[in-house]
Amino acid sequence: MAVAPHYTSQDCSVCGARVKKSLSTRTHKCDSCGTVMHRDHNAAILIFVNFLLFT
């Protein structure tokens, strides 16, 4: 099952807030909930959650 990766590196996997960042920024830092993690880890969580919700 394919999951669209749109905004997965910008949306917060904890609260859903969109956090704009450049491609060179490797750390996801959410001003809304305070979550801090590697950008790719955040994206992987969102892709997994989207897979569970939409399959």
C-alpha positions in Angstrom: 0.0 0.0 0.0 1.4 3.4 -1.0 1.2 6.3 1.3 1.6 9.9 0.0 4.6 11.6 1.6 3.2 15.1 1.2 4.1 17.4 4.2 5.4 14.4 6.3 8.6 16.3 7.0 6.8 19.5 7.9 3.8 18.3 9.9 4.3 17.4 13.6 3.7 13.7 14.3 2.5 14.6 17.9 0.1 17.6 17.5 -0.3 17.9 13.7 0.9 21.5 13.4 2.7 22.4 10.2 6.3 23.5 10.9 7.9 25.0 7.8 11.6 24.3 7.4 14.2 24.2 4.7 15.5 20.9 3.3 18.8 21.6 5.1 17.1 21.7 8.5 17.5 18.1 9.8 15.7 18.6 13.2 12.0 18.8 13.6 11.2 21.4 16.4 7.5 22.1 16.9 6.6 25.5 18.5 3.1 24.3 19.2 3.8 21.3 21.4 7.6 21.4 22.0 8.4 18.1 20.2 12.0 17.8 19.1 13.2 14.9 16.9 15.1 14.1 13.7 13.1 15.2 10.7 13.2 11.8 9.1 12.0 10.1 12.3 9.0 12.5 12.4 8.2 11.8 8.8 8.4 8.0 9.3 6.0 8.2 12.2 3.5 10.3 10.1 3.8 7.9 7.1 3.1 4.9 9.5 0.1 6.7 11.1 -1.3 7.6 7.7 -0.9 4.0 6.6 -2.9 2.8 9.7 -5.6 5.4 9.2 -6.2 5.1 5.5 -5.8 1.4 4.8 
